[in-house]
Amino acid sequence: MKKVILYSFCVLAGLAGGCKKDNYPGAVLSPYIAIYDVRNLYKGSDVTLTPDNMGGAEDITAMVVSDHSGSNLPEGLLVVQDARRLSQLRGISIPLGADAATFVPGDSVTIKVSGAVLKKVNGILEITGIKKEAITRVSSGNSIALNRVPASKILTNPDAYESVLSVIVKGGFDPLPKAGETLAGSKILNDGFGNITLRTDEKAAFAGQAMVANANYTGISFNTTATDSTGVAVPEFRIRTGNDIKLLGTTISVAPVVISGFMSDVKGSDGNYEYVQLLATQDIDFSKTPYAVVVTNNANASTPSGYPSKGWATGDMRTFKFSLTSGKAAKGTFFYVGGSGKTINGSGSTSMASSNWIRAFNYTTTNGDDFGTKTGGLFANSGNASGVAVFNSNIVTVDSEPVDVLFVATGGSLYTASPVPAGYKITNTDFYDKIDPITLKTQPYYQNGSNTLSLSYYTADVGYWNNMAGEYNVTLGKWTKARTQTGIVLSKTSAISEIEGDAATKLKF
């Protein structure tokens, strides 16, 4: 009844000019439009920018990221970026001719774009028709946050990263550069997530600079007129000056063993049936060069509680050790460590006794080698963190650093910086870095600094095989295709080929 009365009142009031609809009472439209929204106006043909199609706006306000002092960016382009819309960082290029070089990175500018034309020029989306007089420098010397972007993201969505200042971390070249080989021309840069073209003009001030094996590359991606097989634009990555290359090291360290998969939760009872699959990158005689595999379980019930003061050597219910002191693994072959059940998916499933088991025993009735209390489950099934690490020594202490390591989930007491640093040490892998490649700060533990990547925890009691497919280049000593976790549901009759076949980790020599 109240609704009827209110409606009737508004109808009568409407006749007298009352109850007027106003979607934005007292609101004032912003004079600025985000670059994100400007780019979205382009639908394949030229667009004249007006207040009507820019929601009442006439200007953009942005940060300059282009630097023409190195003579390597597309000539005459002023490149700016902002993150005004949904915190989505987007960039745009503006042809200014020689005036583009009068602006430098860190200049905050306001640009009147109303009346300009948004169009593709040689594959690059540009706002054309703007004169220098339409640009106001608001301030200079502003810091620009480093934006780490895997090459795969640029390749998958080139429009989102075009004209954006990005950092490709731990970039290298495959094959390794020859002695005296320089940056000049188009080179294939790999960061473990994809291969992207690094373009250096012959006239660039640093064109004669030597190629290096491992560095960070800060630069700007520009789309070309070429497209790939799916019709997606092909980007080129251009650094601005020689200072945009930050050398990370020249020493190549090859992991002798990498983790290629693991069974952390079989169908049915886990006890004595969990195992880890490893891949040898070189011939190993464990009787001559002993190794160790340690699994950590950080479920709430695991003891001791709190942060692991002894790291991987904490023992009890937190870490469990397998000593690898006999047997052999040939280069490029899989081997296994785990329960003596030696089946693919728990009790009654396909036997794996014919596989190369370097160390297997009943961990439900036998304590770990040196440390670790007998347990019904090596890995956590609570959603808290568990992990596995490989050591190139049979002796594992609080100071031991693994040669490879992976973690599932992030829950539990894993790392503390004070009063004394305590946690699980990592090593340089496709997932982790001992030194933050951006800040260059030391971060030797999981959950320390940028070492926060983890694998997903799959639903318990299904029989998921955690397949870690990737490509490890033994010559380069790095992952040229970072490992990707895939949960493969195994049955009781699954064949061994399902975990050692085409989907498994590969080596490149």
C-alpha positions, 0 to 999 in steps of 0.5 A: 500500500505504501508503494502505491501511495508513493508512486501516486505522489510522484506521478502527481508531483511529476506533473508539477515538475517534482520527483525528477530523475537524476542518476548523478545528483551533484556529480561532476564528470572527470575531465580525464579518461584512463588510457585503458578506456581510450584503448578500448575505443579502438575496434579496428578502424580510426576513432576521433576522440571526443567528449561524447565517446570519452564520457565527457573527458578531454584529457589524459594524465599519465607518466612518460616512460619513453627515453630516446637517448638510446636511439632504440625506440620507434622514432618520434613516439612519446610513450606514456602509461597510467593505471587510472582504471581498475588499477589496470596499467595501460600505455599508449604511444603519441607521435610527436616527431623530434619533440618526443625526445624532450620528455624523459621517464618520470615526467608527469604530463597532462595531454589534451586528446579531444579532437585527436585520432586513435589509429593503428600505425605500423601495428602500434596503437597511437593517438595521432594529431597531437602537438607539443603545445597540447602537453603540460608537464606537471612534474618531473623526476617521479619514480616509476614502479618496476612492472615484472611481466613474464614473456608469456603474458605479453605474447598472449595479450600483446595489446594489454602490454603494448606501450607499457614499461615492463621488466622481463626477469632472468632473460637469456638466449638460446642458444648461448651467445657466441663470443663477441655476439652483440645485441644488434638486430632481432634476438630471441629472449627467453625468461622461462615462460616464453620466447619473445623478440628483443629488437635492437636497432643497428643505430642504437647507442648500445647496439654493439653491447655484448649479449649476456646469459642471464639478465633483467631487461627493462623495456617497452613492448610494441606490436608489429604488423605481423600476426601469429597463426591465431591472428594475434599481433606479434610484439617486439620488446625494445629496451631504451638504453644500455642501462635497461639491462641488469646483469644477474650473473654469468655462472651457469649452475646446472641442477643434477636432479629436478622434480618432475612430479609427485603423488601426494594423495592416492585413492584410498589410504595414503600410508606407504603409497606416496612418492616423488618422481625425479629426473636426472640431468646427468649420470648419477651413481648414488653410491659415489655421490649420495643425495637426499630427498626431504618432504615437509608437512606443515599440517596443523597437527604436525610437530614441532609447532611454530616456525621450522628452526632447523629448516629442512632438518627440523624432523619429527612430523615436520620433515621426513628424509630419504637418503639416496646412497645406492643405485644409479640414474642415467641422464634423462631418465626418471627415478622414484623415492617414496613408500615401499608400496611402489604402486601408481595410485595406492593399494591394488593399483598398477605396480611400479616395481619395475621402475627405478626406485632409488629409495623406498621403505614403509614410512608408516612403520619406519622413521626417516633416514636421520630425521622424520617420525614414521607417519601415515602421510608424507604430504599435508592433506589439510590445505596447509603447505607441504613441499619436497626438496632434493639435496646433492648430499646425504647430510642435511642441516639447517644450512643446507640448500637444495638443488631443486624444491617445490611447495604446495599451498602457503598455510602454516608457520613457514618463515619468520625474519625475527628474532632469528630467520627461520624457514625452508631454504630454496634455490634458484629455480623456475619458481624461486630466486635466492636474490630478488631479481628486481630489488636484488635483496637476499631472500633465501627462504620460501615465503621470503620476499618474492618467493611466494609462488606455490602449487595448488592443493588438489582435493583429497582421496581422488588420486591426483598425479601432480604432473610438473611439465616443463623443459629444463635446458641442461646447457643453459642450466635453466628452465626454458619452459617453466614447470606447469602443474597439471592434476591428472586423475589416475585410476587403479589401472593407469599405466606408468606411461601416463606419468612418464609420457609426452606430458612429463618434464623434458630435458634439452641438451 
